[in-house]
Amino acid sequence: MSVTDLLSQNPFRLVRDLKSRLGDLDQRVAALDGRVAAAATHEQVQSLLTIQSNTITESLNALNINLLVASQDAATSLVEASNKSLRELLNAMNADLLAYTERRLAEFAEEYYELLMRSRRAAFAQNRSAGVLSGKADCAAPPVRKDNAPALEDVFASLACRAPAAWPIFKQALDVGTRSYEGFPVGSCSVEGHREAERFGAFIMPYLRGYVLDVGCGPQPVPSYLRDYPVALIRGIDPISKPEDHPFEFASAMAEDIPWRDASFDVVCSGTTLDHFFLLDVALKETRRVLKPGGHFVAWISEAPGSAPYDPYRDDIVAADEEHLFHIDRAWFLPMMRELDFEEVEILALSVPFKHLYMAFRKPDA
């Protein structure tokens, strides 16, 4: 019941109760008048007055008690209703304020991200106009494949032996992920319209030079974040697509065994694939191996703060979800990169609407 209801109903209820009891007293007084008039002696009159006086007193006392209780109940109800109405009002105000704050924060984040990425695109455009990205790499020769690189099936067998408990879980997650990429859905693949992929494209632009290896390039022909880079300078690996799916040189391979020689690439990139690696430590060592001294490793991940460090070698391993054995938290990932002798160059966290990390690392000069 609202405060307005209490104010409009309780006073009338009390008045109605009072009128009823006063009417009863009027009837009693009228009856007393008739009896007194009919009394023959003074003693009879005094007896009638005494009896009726006691009755009237009891009635008035009862009425006073009822009025007092009703007033207390009404006051309590008024206070409770006022408190409830005040809580509801404050909750509504807080909800509106929270919604407004979230909306403005998202709008501000969008504006900030766009300004930030626009500046990075400008740097890329300047390099292209200066002839840095002419379709020919700074190096004299293109990357060379390793001699006798194992087939993908052989790599699978080797990895299964190195972490036997984790392998069937990983393989199942890989199959689920492969199915989710069918038809290149914008939510799963780095295609036009994927906002974070477009932002990663802007983030990576200042680092793009020479030959670029995309580790986990996915099934789409060219990931949107490399769309404006010369195809002749791109190489890619992935275990879920085929060479004919891409216009650049491609190898069906795993990050744990990259089929190119040491120091082959100026840049290695990874778009949302780090948390799909099987042996993360091995894959990152391979990434460092194929980078030239001074080269950059640029990665984009969806961060999950609080996630435990990944250990694929334990016997009791369980999947983080149906497509991932693990999720990444920079709290343990960045120290891991330092231990592998990568230098942090830039860490950009985009926290609205989800936590995305764009990261750049450098392989120290020899």
Residue pairs with C-beta under 8 A, 6 or more apart in sequence:
1 77
1 81
2 81
2 85
3 78
3 81
3 82
3 85
5 81
6 74
6 77
6 78
6 81
7 78
10 70
10 74
10 77
10 78
13 70
14 67
14 70
14 71
14 74
17 66
17 67
17 70
18 63
18 67
21 59
21 62
21 63
21 66
24 59
25 56
25 59
25 60
28 52
28 55
28 56
28 59
29 52
29 56
32 48
32 49
32 52
35 48
36 45
36 48
36 49
39 45
39 48
105 352
106 352
106 353
109 350
109 351
109 352
110 352
113 199
113 350
116 202
116 348
117 198
117 199
117 202
117 203
118 202
120 202
120 203
120 205
120 206
121 202
121 205
123 205
123 206
124 133
124 202
124 205
124 206
124 208
124 228
127 133
127 208
127 209
132 209
133 208
133 209
133 229
133 230
134 230
135 230
135 232
135 233
136 232
136 233
137 209
137 210
137 211
137 233
137 266
138 209
138 210
138 266
139 210
139 211
139 266
139 292
142 211
143 211
143 213
143 235
143 260
143 261
143 264
143 265
143 290
144 260
144 261
144 264
145 251
145 259
145 260
145 261
146 259
146 260
146 261
149 251
149 253
149 257
149 259
150 158
150 257
152 239
152 252
152 253
152 254
155 253
155 254
155 256
155 257
156 171
156 254
158 257
159 167
159 254
159 256
159 278
159 279
160 167
162 279
162 282
162 313
163 278
163 279
163 312
163 313
165 314
165 315
165 316
165 317
166 278
166 312
166 313
166 314
166 317
166 325
167 278
169 317
169 318
169 319
169 325
170 278
170 312
170 325
172 319
173 276
173 319
173 322
173 323
173 324
173 325
174 239
174 240
174 276
176 322
176 323
177 240
177 276
177 323
178 240
180 188
180 323
181 188
181 189
181 218
181 219
181 240
184 191
184 219
184 220
186 192
186 193
186 194
187 194
189 218
189 219
189 220
190 197
190 200
190 218
190 220
190 223
190 224
190 225
190 271
190 272
191 197
191 220
191 223
191 224
192 198
192 224
192 227
194 224
196 300
196 350
196 356
197 223
197 224
197 225
197 271
197 300
198 224
198 225
199 350
199 356
199 358
200 225
200 271
200 300
200 358
201 224
201 225
201 226
201 227
201 228
203 298
203 300
203 348
203 358
203 360
204 225
204 226
204 267
204 269
204 298
204 358
205 228
207 267
207 296
207 298
207 360
208 229
208 267
209 266
209 267
210 233
210 265
210 266
210 267
210 292
211 233
211 234
211 235
211 264
211 265
211 266
211 267
212 226
212 229
212 233
212 234
212 235
212 265
212 266
212 267
212 268
212 269
213 235
213 236
213 237
213 258
213 260
213 264
213 265
213 267
213 268
213 269
213 290
214 223
214 226
214 234
214 235
214 236
214 237
214 268
214 269
214 270
214 271
215 236
215 237
215 255
215 258
215 268
215 269
215 270
215 273
215 283
215 287
216 237
216 238
216 255
216 270
216 271
216 272
216 273
216 276
216 277
217 223
217 236
217 237
217 238
217 241
217 246
217 250
217 271
218 238
218 240
218 241
218 271
218 273
219 238
219 240
219 241
219 245
221 245
221 246
221 247
222 231
222 234
222 246
222 247
222 248
223 271
225 269
225 271
225 300
226 234
226 269
231 247
231 248
232 248
234 248
234 249
235 248
235 249
235 250
235 251
235 260
235 265
236 246
236 248
236 249
236 250
236 251
237 250
237 251
237 252
237 253
237 254
237 255
237 258
237 259
238 250
238 252
238 253
239 252
239 253
239 254
241 250
241 252
242 250
242 252
243 249
243 250
243 251
243 252
251 259
253 259
254 278
254 283
255 270
255 273
255 277
255 283
255 286
255 287
256 277
256 278
256 279
256 282
256 283
256 286
257 286
258 286
258 287
258 289
258 290
260 290
261 290
262 289
262 290
263 289
263 290
263 291
263 292
263 293
263 295
264 290
264 292
265 290
265 291
265 292
265 295
266 291
266 292
266 295
266 296
267 291
267 295
267 296
267 297
267 298
268 287
268 290
268 291
268 295
268 296
268 297
268 298
269 297
269 298
269 299
270 287
270 297
270 298
270 299
270 300
271 299
271 300
272 300
272 301
272 302
274 280
274 299
274 301
274 328
275 301
275 302
275 324
275 326
275 327
275 328
276 323
276 324
277 283
278 312
278 325
279 312
280 310
280 312
280 326
280 336
281 336
281 340
284 336
284 337
284 340
284 342
285 340
287 297
288 297
288 340
288 341
288 342
288 363
291 297
291 363
292 363
293 363
293 364
293 365
293 366
294 362
294 363
294 364
294 365
295 362
295 363
296 345
296 360
296 361
296 362
296 363
297 342
297 360
297 361
297 362
297 363
298 358
298 359
298 360
298 361
299 357
299 358
299 359
299 361
300 356
300 357
300 358
300 359
301 328
301 356
301 357
301 359
302 327
302 354
302 355
302 356
302 357
303 327
303 328
303 329
303 330
303 349
303 355
303 356
303 357
304 320
304 327
304 328
304 329
304 355
305 329
305 330
305 331
305 355
306 329
307 320
307 326
307 327
307 328
307 329
308 326
308 329
308 332
309 332
309 336
310 325
310 326
310 328
311 317
312 325
312 326
317 325
319 325
320 326
320 327
328 357
330 347
330 357
334 344
334 347
337 344
337 361
338 344
341 363
341 364
342 361
342 362
342 363
343 361
343 362
343 363
343 364
344 359
344 360
344 361
345 360
345 361
345 362
346 358
346 359
346 360
347 357
347 358
347 359
347 360
348 357
348 358
348 359
349 355
349 356
349 357
350 356
350 357
350 358
